[in-house]
Amino acid sequence: MAPGAMRSTATTSLSDAQPVPYWLDDPGRPGALPALTGDEHCDLLVVGGGYSGLWTALLAKERDPERDVVLIEGHEVGWAASGRNGGFCAASLTHGFSNGLARWPGELRTLEELGERNLDAIEATVARYAIDCAFERTGEIDVATEPYQLDDLQEAYEEATRLGFTGLELLDREAVRAEVDSPTFLGGLWDRRGVAMLHPAKLAWGLKQACADLGVRVYENTRGLELTGSGAGMAVRTPYGRVFARRVALGTNVFPSLVRRVRPYTVPVYDYALMTEPLTAEQLGAIGWKNRQGLGDSANQFHYFRITPDHRVLWGGYDAIYPYGGRLSAALEHRPETYLKLASHFFQCFPQLEGVRFSHAWGGAIDTCTRFSAFFGTAYAGRVAYAAGYTGLGVGATRFGGDVMLDLLAGERTARTELEMVRSKPLPFPPEPAAWAGIGLTKWSLARADARGGRRNAWLRTMDRLGLGFDS
């Protein structure tokens, strides 16, 4: 397809796209619970009603059904990143095997085993509480779209095999196109069991209901404004009251932490996605995709894509937008120039779907840190715990983070709290304008590497030596 025709096709495909997240545009969406008015007292206060807070509250009640737990959410449960992501629930706790190998080679086997058990536990929880979130353990294929990426996939496969990891299958061009047919695919690496596909908002709503059924008191439209010590416990001020708690778990992630010293460790990055209309039987036949895996390409500026139970294709990623000063803004949740770019890339990948239209287009902020995977800690003499920095892979890893926070609040030494990953912190981001300049230079360098066969320039090589990675 000629460039002019490609742009015209992409532009036309967006004419009916609603500027709302597909997952949240659901007639079955539960209504918000009342806000907190007055004062509350509890054993454990969880701040944040995304996956991080929901898993923490649920696990707290499962560990001790008598524990009195309150959860507060600034808007509605699941409305932010937990309801806007692609629905990839990965076993990896380290933002992928390669990132984990680069940072914690000595404990990667333990981290992978903990991640596998964590994903198994998520699957069991979905079944136990009858959470209708379209959970499908289909795995994910990392696809190569440039020749040099084939070498990277081969190296990752060989390293994983050497360390004894199973469940990976290296696919040549014919094999990967037999799974999902795109003329751009040159090969792939299929992780058959390490990733599940699901409906992200329905997972959040199901966890909310499970928490409530176990006795967690959930207050929505209740923002935590200030955290202070109160006797032997803590107090959190809200717009219409206060919560007094023996312990506090912070699951606020991309939003400014109530522990101010944690804030320099994360920055918000806006990510965007499109959802197609349901594909016809003929269109489905043109691309195959019978096994319903998630997919992601192997470029630095990568796309992630998956097919839904009603035969829509979600297509997201590539553009990652950092707002100067790390300021969150609803205006950044929609970016037509990014939607147009994504639509053009979609039809490059699947030219046989020319004529398909997108029904939804949206964006949202994720919290990223300089090591691309979560970090943990405590404050106020161990009465407050936090987890943040999931960098887009929090659908699964937040459950592990909830367990870590509960271990830390209990003062327990566990297999989780003994991990170097849990005991260490990433490097903080510098103040502005250095953060803006550094992130901008990194984005430019990653795009340049993609255009030059993966060759990393001096800036990226320096970041590698500093342990900052910047490889995804």
N, C-alpha and C positions, 0 to 999 in steps of 0.2 A: 504494500500500500504506500503510495507516494506521501511525502510529509504533509502536503496541503490537504490531501484527502484524509489523512490520519487525524489532523487537527479538527477538520470538519466533523468527522465521525465522533471524536471525543467530545466536542462541544455539544453536538446534538444529543449525545447520550446522557447529558446532565440536565436536560431541560425540565424533567419531571422530578428531579432529586429533591427530597424534602430535607431541609437543614436540621435534622434531628437524628440522634443515635437510633439505629434500627432496633437494637435490643430494648431500648426504653420505650419505643413506640408500640406499646402492647396494651390492648384493651383489658387484659387481665392484670395489669400492674396494680399492686396493692396500694391502698391509700396510706398517707402518712399518719403515723401515730401522733398523739398530742405532744406539744412541747412541755418541758419541765417548767412548772411555776411553783415557787416556794423552795424549800430546802429538802434535800434527800440525804439519807445516811446509808452506807453500805460497806461491805468488806472490800469489794473491788469495784473501782470505776474504770470503765473502758471508754476512751475518748476516740471517736471515729467509727462510722458505720459502713466502712468498706470492708473488703475481705479481711484485712488485718485485724480490725476490731471485732468483726463478727466471729472469726475463728477463735480469737482469744477468749471472748465471752463464752462461746460454746464449750471450748475445751476446759475452761475454768469450772463450769457446772458439771461436766462429765468427770472431772477429777474429784470434785467435792460437791455433791448435790445440795449440801446445806449452805454452801457459800452464797452470800447475798451479793448479787452482781447487778450493776446498773450500767447501761450503755447510752451514751449521748452522741447524737449525730447533728452536725451543723445544718444540714439540709434534709435530704431523704436518703435512706439506706440504698446504697448502690448507684447513686446518681452520678458520681464522678468516675474515676478510672475503672472502678469495679463494674460499671455498667456500660463502658465505652470501648473496651478492649476487643481483641479478636476472638476471644474464647479458646485460646491455646492454654491448656493446663499441663505444665511440664513437670517432670520429676526433678529436673536439674535445679539445684539450689544455688548454682554458681554462674548463672546466665550462660549455660552451655559448657560442654566438656572442655573445650580449648581454653576458655577463660579460667575455669577451675584448675586446669593443669598448669597454666602459667603462674597462678597465684598461690595455690596450696597443693603442690605436687605430692607432698608427704602424706596428706590426709585426704587426697581425692577419692580413694577407694571408700573410705568411711563416708565422705560427703555423698557419693553416688548411692551407697547403700541406704543412707538415711533418706535421701531424696526418693528412692524407689519405694521405701516403706511409707513415706509421706503421701505419695500418690496413691498407693494401695489404700491408705486410710481415708483419703478423700473419696475414693470410689465406694468404700464401705459406708462412709457417712451419708453419701447421696442415697444409697440404698436403704440404710437404716431409718432415715427420716423421710423417705419417699419424696425426695426433692426432684421435681420434674424439670430438669435442666438440660435434657438431651445429651447426657454424658455418653461419649463414645470413645473408647480407648483404641483409636485408629493409628496412632503414631504420627510421625512427621517426617517429611522428606526435605533435606537440604539439597537444593538443585544447583548445578553449575550452569551458568549461561555464558561463560567465557572459558577458553581453554585452560588458562592458568588456575582456575578454580577447581578443575579436575584434580590437579596435583594436591591442592589443599584438602580436598575431601579424602583422597587416597591416604594422605599423611595422617589425618584424624582417625580414619578407620584403622590403620595399622597400629597407631599408638594405643587406641582403645582396646584393640585385640591383644596387644602385647601385655596390657595391664589386666587382662582377663575379663573384660566387659563383653557381654553377649547381647544379642538382640538387634545388632546393626547389620544392614545388608547394603553392600556397595552395588549400585546400579549403573550399567552403561547406558548409552543414549537410547538404544532400542528398548531396554527394560524400563527406564524411567518414563519414556513416552507411552509405553503400554499401560502405565498406571495413570498418568495424566498427560494428555497430548498437547504439547506446545512445540512449535518449531524452534524455539529459543533454548530448549533444554538439551544439554550435552551429556548429562549424567546426574547422579544423585546419591545421597547417603540416607537410607531409610532407617530411622529409629522406630522399630515396630511397636514397642511397649512403653516407651518413655514419655509419651505425650497423649493427652486425651483432648477431644474437642467437646465443647459444651456451650450452652447459652449463658453468657456471663451474668446478665441481669437476673435471670431466673435462679442462678446459683445464689446470688446475694439475697434475693427475696426469700428463697427457701431456708437459708441460714438464719435470716431474721425470724422466720416463723419457728424454726427449731429452737432458737434461743428463747423466744417468748414461751414456748411450750414447756421449757425446762425451768421457767421462773425468772429469767432475766427481764428486768424492767427497762424497756427501750423507749427513749425519748427522742423524737425527731424534731427538726427545726430548733435545735438547742445547741448552740455553738459554745465550746469551751473558750472562755476569754482570758482567764488568768489562773495560774497554778501557784499555790502557796502552801507552806507548811501550816498544820493546825494540830497542836498538841503532839500526840504520837502518830498522827496520820497526816492527811493532806486535804486540801480544799480546792475545788475548782469553781470559779465564778462563771455563771451563765447569764444570758440576758435577763432572765426573770427569777433567778434564784441561785442557789449554791448546792454543790454536792460535797459532802464530807465522807471521806473514804480512808480505810486503813492503807490501801495500796491503790496505785493508779497505773494503768497500761495505756500508752499512747500509740494509737494506730492512725495518726494523721497524715503520714507519708508526704505527699506533695505540698500540703498546707503547712504554714509556719509552725514549727514545734513549740509547744508550751515550755519546753526547756530551751532557752535561747541559745545556749552554747552548741546545740545540735544543728542549728540552722545553716552554718557555713558548709556542712557536709553534703547538702543536696541542692540541686537546682531543678526548676521545672522545665520540661521540654514538651512542646506540643506535638502530638502525633495525630495523623489523619487517616480516615478510612472511607471507602465507598462500599455500598451494597447494591448488587444488581436486582432487577426484577427476577421472579422465578424463571428458570430456563425451561424451554420446551423439551420434549423428548428428543427431537432432532438435534437441538443444541447440545443437550447432554451427551448424545451419541458422538458428536463431533469432537468432544474433549475427553471422553471416557470418564475418569475419576470415579470409578465404581467402588473403590475401597475407602473413599472419603477421608483420606489423610489430610492433615495440615501440610502446607508447603511454605518454604521460604527460600529466596534465592541467596546466593553466597557473596554478593557484593558488599562493600562497606556501607553504602547507602542501599539498604535492602528492602524488598517487599515481602510481606507475609500475606498468605491467602488461604482460604478454606471454603468448603462448600457446606451449606446448611441443610438440615433435614427437609426443608421445602424447596431445595434445589436452587438456591441463590448462591452467588459467589461473593464473598467478602474479599476486598482488595485494599490493603493498607500499607503504611510505612513510607519509606524513602525520605520524604521531607521531615526533618526534625527541627522545630523552630524554638529557639531560646529567646525569651523576652528580656530585654535589657533590665538589669537589676533584679531579675528573678521575680518580677511582678506578675501575678496571675491576673488574667483579664478574660471576661466572657467573650469579648470581641475576637480573641484569638481561637475560639472554639470553632470558627468557620473561616476558611481561607480559599476562596474560589480559584486562585492561581494554583494552589496545590491540588485541588480537586481536578482541574484541567490536566495538570501534569500526570496525576495518577491515572486518569481515564486514558490518556494517550499511551501510557505504559501498559495498561491492561490490554488494549487492542494490539499492541506489539507482541505481547505474550500470547494472546488468543485471537489471532486475526479471523479465525473461523466463527467468532462470535460477533462479527460486525453486525450492527443493528440492535444489539442488546442495549437496554437503557438501565440507568442506575435509579433506584428508588429512594435511597438515603445517602447523605453525605454529612460527615461530622468530624469533629476533632475533640481532643481532650489532653489534659496535662498529666504527665507521668513524672515521678521523682527519680532522678538519676544521681548517681554518685560516681566518684572517680575510679571505682573498681567494678562498677556495673552490677553488683549484687549486694544483697542486704547487709547492713551492719546493725549492731545491737549495743545496748548499754543501759546503765542505771543512773539515777540522780536522787538527790535528797536522801542520802544514806541508805539507798536500796529500797526506798518506798515507792519509787517511780521507775518504770522500765519503758524502753522505747525500741522500735524496730523501724527502719526506713531504708530507702535506696534501692528498691527492687528493680528499677530500670526496665519496666515493662514485662517482666516475667514473674509478677506477683500472684497470678491466679492460683498457682500451686504453692509457691514458696511462702506465702503469707501464713499458711497453716503451720508450717515449721516455725516461722517467726513468732506466732502466738505461743507455741510450746516453749520457745526460748524465753520469751518475756515472763511466762509463768514460772519457769525454773529460776530465773533471776530474782523475781519477786519473793520466791520462797527461800532464797539463799541456798539452793540445792546445787551440788556438783553432779552433773549428769554428763552423758556422752555428748550432749549438745553444748553445754556450757564450757566443756574442756577443749572444744575446737579452737584452733588458731583463728579460723574465720569469725567465730563469735567473740573471741577475746581481743581482736585487733580492730582498728578503724581505718577507713580509707583516708587519703589525703583530702583536706578541705579545699574548697574552691577559693581562689583569691578574691579580694574585693574588686568592685568595679573601678575603673573600666577594664581591669586586667581580665576579669572573667569573660566579659563580652568579646574582647580581642582574642583571647585564647580559644574560646569555643568557636568563634568565627573562623579563625585560622585552621582549626582542626577540621571543621566541616569542609572547607575549601580543599584541604590536603587529602581528605578521604575521597572526595569527588575526583580529584586529580589522580589518585591511585587507581580508582576504578577505570579511569580512561587510559591508564598507562600499564595495563596488564598486571595490576596489583602492586606495582613498585611503590614503596613508601618513601616519601621525601625526608629531608633532614629533620623537619619538625616532628613527624610521626615517629621516626627512629628515636628521637630524644624522649618523646612521651613513652615509648616502649621501655627505654632504659630506666625511666623514673617509675615504672610500674603502673602507668596510667592507662595503658592498653590502647584505648580508642580504636578497637578493631570491629566494632559493630554499632 
